[in-house]
Amino acid sequence: MNSLPSMYAAWPDAALVDALQADGEKAFAEIYKRYCYRLFTVAYRKLQSQQVAEELVQDLFADLWSRRSTHQIQQLENYLFSAIRYRIINYIKSQKVKSGYELYCRVSASEADTDTEKLLAHNDLSEALLASLRKLPEKSREIFQLSRLEHYTVPEISKRVSLSEKSVEYHITKSLKLLRNYLRDYLLLLLPFLLWLR
């Protein structure tokens, strides 16, 4: 049994990808062993948080395994390092949105007369956002959710919804314009969110 892992250790990346797509758990284990620490190092250098770096790497490998049969990976190393960079960028964006929202809450807290008013404002904001998302055309809404809420890349979305990358980009741009228009009345409240939508 011990000869199998060492056999996989000698395989080139392309062969490991082929074995992975055929549900090869040992090939997956070898890919993990080969790249885990390097990916962690990249994430840690950017984020300076061991916990977050570990979570992003684990999420990347969980995604690689769960979508092993549908992934079209040409260069494994390039794919993995691009994927971790996307996760790092999305994490940083989400932290900026969170910081912006926390700042908004602090400013609101100093100006609001009561907790009830704050709660009502928050509920109005949430309802406006959900209502605006529901107004998007079905395909645009699906693509927007994959892009901005589930953090898929344009090429990944293109494969998933069977549209060209240009069409996917068009739907994302269209969604952003429509959402900005729908949410005009809430522009000041949603400024951190709208900055994130750019």
C-alpha positions as CSV (number, residue, x, y, z in Angstrom):
1,M,0.0,0.0,0.0
2,N,2.9,2.4,0.7
3,S,4.1,2.2,-2.9
4,L,1.0,4.0,-4.2
5,P,1.6,7.4,-2.6
6,S,5.2,7.3,-3.8
7,M,4.1,6.4,-7.3
8,Y,1.7,9.4,-7.3
9,A,4.5,11.6,-6.0
10,A,6.4,10.9,-9.2
11,W,3.5,11.8,-11.5
12,P,3.4,15.1,-13.4
13,D,0.6,17.5,-12.6
14,A,-1.3,16.7,-15.8
15,A,-1.5,13.0,-14.9
16,L,-2.7,13.9,-11.4
17,V,-5.5,16.1,-12.9
18,D,-6.6,13.2,-15.1
19,A,-6.6,10.8,-12.1
20,L,-8.4,13.4,-10.0
21,Q,-11.2,13.7,-12.6
22,A,-11.6,10.0,-12.5
23,D,-12.4,10.3,-8.7
24,G,-8.8,9.5,-7.7
25,E,-8.6,10.2,-4.0
26,K,-4.9,9.4,-3.9
27,A,-4.3,11.8,-6.7
28,F,-6.2,14.4,-4.8
29,A,-4.1,13.7,-1.7
30,E,-0.9,14.1,-3.7
31,I,-2.1,17.4,-5.2
32,Y,-2.9,18.6,-1.7
33,K,0.5,17.5,-0.3
34,R,2.3,19.1,-3.3
35,Y,0.6,22.5,-3.2
36,C,-1.0,23.0,0.2
37,Y,1.9,24.7,2.0
38,R,2.8,26.9,-1.0
39,L,-0.8,28.1,-1.3
40,F,-0.9,28.7,2.4
41,T,2.3,30.7,2.3
42,V,0.9,33.0,-0.5
43,A,-2.4,33.6,1.5
44,Y,-0.6,34.1,4.8
45,R,1.9,36.7,3.3
46,K,-1.1,38.7,1.9
47,L,-3.4,38.4,4.9
48,Q,-1.1,38.0,7.9
49,S,-3.7,35.6,9.5
50,Q,-2.9,31.9,9.9
51,Q,-6.6,31.1,10.5
52,V,-7.9,32.9,7.4
53,A,-5.1,31.6,5.2
54,E,-5.8,28.0,6.3
55,E,-9.6,28.5,5.7
56,L,-9.0,29.9,2.2
57,V,-6.7,27.0,1.3
58,Q,-9.1,24.4,2.7
59,D,-12.0,26.0,0.8
60,L,-10.0,25.9,-2.4
61,F,-9.2,22.2,-2.0
62,A,-12.8,21.4,-1.0
63,D,-14.0,23.2,-4.2
64,L,-11.4,21.3,-6.3
65,W,-12.6,18.0,-5.0
66,S,-16.4,18.7,-5.2
67,R,-16.0,19.9,-8.8
68,R,-13.3,17.5,-9.9
69,S,-15.4,16.0,-12.7
70,T,-16.4,19.3,-14.3
71,H,-13.1,21.3,-13.9
72,Q,-11.2,22.0,-17.1
73,I,-7.7,22.4,-15.7
74,Q,-5.0,23.0,-18.3
75,Q,-2.1,23.9,-15.9
76,L,-2.7,22.7,-12.3
77,E,-0.1,25.1,-10.7
78,N,-1.5,28.1,-12.6
79,Y,-5.0,27.1,-11.8
80,L,-4.4,26.7,-8.0
81,F,-2.4,29.9,-7.6
82,S,-5.0,31.9,-9.6
83,A,-7.8,30.4,-7.5
84,I,-6.1,31.3,-4.2
85,R,-5.5,34.9,-5.5
86,Y,-9.2,35.2,-6.3
87,R,-10.1,34.0,-2.8
88,I,-7.6,36.4,-1.2
89,I,-9.0,39.3,-3.2
90,N,-12.6,38.4,-2.4
91,Y,-11.8,38.1,1.3
92,I,-10.2,41.5,1.3
93,K,-13.2,43.0,-0.5
94,S,-15.6,41.4,1.9
95,Q,-13.6,42.8,4.8
96,K,-13.8,46.3,3.2
97,V,-17.5,46.0,2.8
98,K,-17.8,44.8,6.4
99,S,-15.7,47.7,7.6
100,G,-17.8,50.1,5.6
101,Y,-21.0,48.7,7.0
102,E,-19.6,48.9,10.6
103,L,-18.6,52.5,10.0
104,Y,-22.1,53.2,8.7
105,C,-23.6,51.6,11.8
106,R,-21.4,53.7,14.1
107,V,-22.3,56.9,12.4
108,S,-26.0,55.9,12.4
109,A,-25.8,55.0,16.1
110,S,-24.5,58.5,17.0
111,E,-27.3,60.1,15.0
112,A,-30.2,57.9,15.6
113,D,-32.6,58.7,18.4
114,T,-33.6,55.2,19.3
115,D,-32.8,51.5,18.7
116,T,-36.2,51.2,17.0
117,E,-35.3,53.7,14.4
118,K,-32.0,52.0,13.7
119,L,-33.7,48.6,13.4
120,L,-36.3,50.1,11.0
121,A,-33.6,51.7,8.8
122,H,-31.6,48.4,8.7
123,N,-34.8,46.4,7.8
124,D,-35.7,49.0,5.0
125,L,-32.1,48.7,3.7
126,S,-32.2,44.9,3.6
127,E,-35.6,44.8,2.0
128,A,-34.6,47.3,-0.7
129,L,-31.5,45.3,-1.5
130,L,-33.5,42.0,-1.7
131,A,-36.2,43.6,-3.8
132,S,-33.7,45.0,-6.1
133,L,-32.0,41.7,-6.6
134,R,-35.4,40.1,-7.3
135,K,-36.0,42.7,-10.1
136,L,-33.0,41.6,-12.1
137,P,-33.8,39.4,-15.1
138,E,-33.4,35.7,-14.2
139,K,-30.2,35.0,-16.1
140,S,-28.6,38.3,-14.9
141,R,-29.6,37.5,-11.3
142,E,-28.1,34.0,-11.5
143,I,-24.8,35.3,-13.0
144,F,-24.6,38.2,-10.5
145,Q,-25.1,35.8,-7.6
146,L,-22.5,33.4,-8.9
147,S,-20.0,36.3,-9.4
148,R,-20.6,38.6,-6.4
149,L,-22.1,36.3,-3.8
150,E,-20.5,32.9,-4.5
151,H,-17.2,34.3,-5.9
152,Y,-17.0,32.3,-9.1
153,T,-14.7,33.6,-11.8
154,V,-16.0,34.7,-15.2
155,P,-14.5,31.6,-16.9
156,E,-16.1,29.4,-14.3
157,I,-19.5,31.1,-14.7
158,S,-19.2,30.8,-18.4
159,K,-18.8,27.0,-18.2
160,R,-21.5,26.7,-15.6
161,V,-24.2,28.6,-17.5
162,S,-23.1,27.7,-21.0
163,L,-22.5,31.3,-22.2
164,S,-19.5,33.0,-23.6
165,E,-17.3,35.0,-21.2
166,K,-18.3,38.2,-23.0
167,S,-22.0,37.4,-22.3
168,V,-21.2,36.7,-18.7
169,E,-19.4,40.0,-18.4
170,Y,-22.4,41.7,-20.1
171,H,-24.8,40.2,-17.6
172,I,-22.6,41.3,-14.6
173,T,-22.3,44.9,-16.0
174,K,-26.0,45.0,-16.7
175,S,-26.8,43.8,-13.1
176,L,-24.6,46.4,-11.6
177,K,-26.2,49.2,-13.6
178,L,-29.7,48.0,-12.7
179,L,-28.9,47.6,-9.0
180,R,-27.4,51.1,-8.8
181,N,-30.5,52.5,-10.5
182,Y,-32.9,50.5,-8.2
183,L,-31.0,51.5,-5.1
184,R,-30.7,55.3,-5.9
185,D,-32.8,56.2,-2.9
186,Y,-30.5,54.3,-0.6
187,L,-27.3,55.5,-2.2
188,L,-25.8,57.0,1.0
189,L,-26.7,54.1,3.1
190,L,-25.4,51.6,0.6
191,L,-22.2,53.5,-0.3
192,P,-19.9,50.7,1.0
193,F,-21.9,48.1,-0.9
194,L,-21.9,50.1,-4.1
195,L,-18.1,50.6,-3.9
196,W,-17.8,46.8,-3.6
197,L,-20.1,46.3,-6.7
198,R,-17.6,48.2,-8.9
